Amino acid sequence: MSEEAAKAAEAVEETKEAQPTITVAEAPAPEAPAEPEDVHYQAVEKEGTVTALWEMQGQKHLRTIDPRSIEGKQILALFETAA
């Protein structure tokens, strides 16, 4: 390889290393939160027995609660006394 070709190759490598890449990402403007929908519960039944309780916010499933747990029994008791 000639000296000129070697210097040209080194110059190309130096220019690649000398130019930092900077990326700026703009964060989207925060939206005003819509009024949160009330949390409600849906009982999942199989053959007349409650097998799970779903905690829902609108149509979004937040979590599943075991009806045999303390919290599950408290929720079921609220619905039984309301009926």
C-alpha positions in Angstrom: 0.0 0.0 0.0 1.4 3.4 -0.9 2.0 6.1 1.7 -0.8 8.2 0.2 -3.3 5.4 0.4 -2.3 4.7 4.0 -2.6 8.3 5.0 -6.0 8.5 3.2 -7.2 5.4 5.1 -6.0 6.9 8.4 -7.7 10.2 7.7 -11.0 8.4 7.0 -10.8 6.5 10.2 -9.9 9.6 12.2 -12.9 11.5 10.7 -15.2 8.6 11.6 -13.9 8.6 15.2 -13.8 12.4 15.5 -17.5 12.9 14.7 -19.6 12.1 17.7 -23.2 11.0 17.1 -25.7 12.9 19.2 -29.3 11.9 19.3 -31.9 14.0 20.9 -35.3 12.5 21.7 -38.2 14.8 22.6 -40.5 13.5 25.2 -44.2 13.8 24.3 -46.1 16.4 26.2 -47.9 14.9 29.1 -51.6 14.7 28.5 -54.0 15.8 31.1 -55.2 12.7 32.8 -58.7 11.8 32.0 -61.0 11.4 34.9 -60.2 8.0 36.3 -63.0 5.5 36.0 -64.2 3.9 39.2 -62.8 0.5 40.1 -65.4 -2.2 40.1 -65.3 -6.0 40.6 -66.7 -8.8 38.4 -67.3 -12.3 39.7 -66.3 -15.2 37.5 -68.6 -18.1 38.1 -68.3 -21.8 37.1 -71.2 -24.1 37.8 -72.7 -21.6 40.2 -69.5 -21.1 42.2 -67.4 -18.0 42.2 -64.0 -19.0 41.0 -62.3 -15.6 40.8 -62.9 -11.9 41.3 -61.7 -9.4 38.7 -60.8 -5.9 39.7 -61.6 -3.7 36.7 -61.1 0.0 35.9 -63.3 0.7 32.9 -62.6 -2.2 30.6 -59.0 -2.7 31.8 -58.3 -5.7 34.0 -56.2 -4.6 36.9 -55.8 -7.9 38.9 -57.5 -11.2 39.8 -58.4 -11.8 43.4 -58.9 -15.3 44.9 -62.5 -15.4 46.4 -61.1 -17.7 49.2 -58.6 -15.0 50.3 -59.5 -12.5 53.1 -59.9 -9.7 50.6 -62.0 -11.9 48.3 -64.3 -12.8 51.2 -64.7 -9.1 52.2 -65.6 -8.2 48.6 -68.1 -11.0 48.3 -69.6 -10.1 51.7 -70.2 -6.5 50.5 -72.1 -7.8 47.5 -74.2 -10.3 49.5 -75.3 -7.7 52.0 -76.1 -5.2 49.2 -78.4 -7.8 47.5 
